[in-house]
């Protein structure tokens, strides 16, 4: 059930993103050929008012197609309702509407969290530090730690609770490069000891693990609607800032940050785990992925909304479109990059899943 919930959320985010493009075009009277969820062969389709609505076989995104892209569409190339014949400003609205739709969805979901679950009212911390995620080649993974492990002791001494316990473990790791740390962990209710040797990164210890306090967040009923709106605004701004910071870190420190990137398989796995936790976890997951999708699509890369916006900006500065061969080369390079990156991430994610590892070890 958790996997289905995560897949449903990802499908919703794709539909919302493409709906932004679709309604921005239809609202302006721009002709649209089809609305597609996924790529490749059509699995299900329906036609309404000359527009095809299709579910396709490869669930790696979606797109809205315009007659401009089809030389056999039958429309007059000078038709004023074709996207290419509209002003730069009108086309900019269509291109940016997908990103805006995802940002609005994230904010709406956080508002819904305040209504359904409540306002955060503290954290009920348990003993120990929870291992959330691991880098495949990091020291933690090599030592045998797994996502979901609870670190309860270090050097024979019991760790405390909350953020202090996390900071205690992080400080010990940073000050112990190439030195063995004895950890006591709990995995599925069973205790065991592991020896962890932090890697030396510029004189500081690193283990390649994401850590957080163990426990659960507490919620209370909102006292008024304004409190819900204020809380949603605060969480939205925090998520947006952290997402942008993550992409900046990826661009400026690619070697260290790249192993932390996850593809669609890992995202579904994470969503499934959050679905089992209940509470506000799925609301936060939906908002987080929606903001990430918005920021990702804003990047000035081929095949992304940001790349199309860049071409439009250059057209506005030049007073005329770029030569078709340059636009085609830009788009084709983006398609190869997108397919290659998707394949790498899917292979990376599936190779890390526990059941796949078990099959490979047999």
Secondary structure by P-SEA (a helix, b strand, c coil): caaaaaaaaaaaaaaaaaaaaaaaaaaaccccccccccccccccccccccbbbbcccccccccccccccccccccccccccccccccaaaaaaaaaaaaaaaaaaaaaaaaaaaaaccccccccccccccccccccccccccccccccccccccccccccccaaaaaaaaaaaaacccbbbbbbbbcccccbbbbbbbbbcccbbbcbbbbbbcbbbbbbccccaaaaaaaaaaaaaaaaaaaaaaaaaaaacccccccccccaaaaaaaaaaaaaaccaaaaaaaaaaaaaaaaaaaccccccaaaaaaaaaaaaaacccccaaaaaaaaaaaaaaaaaaaaaaaaaaaaacaaaaaaaac
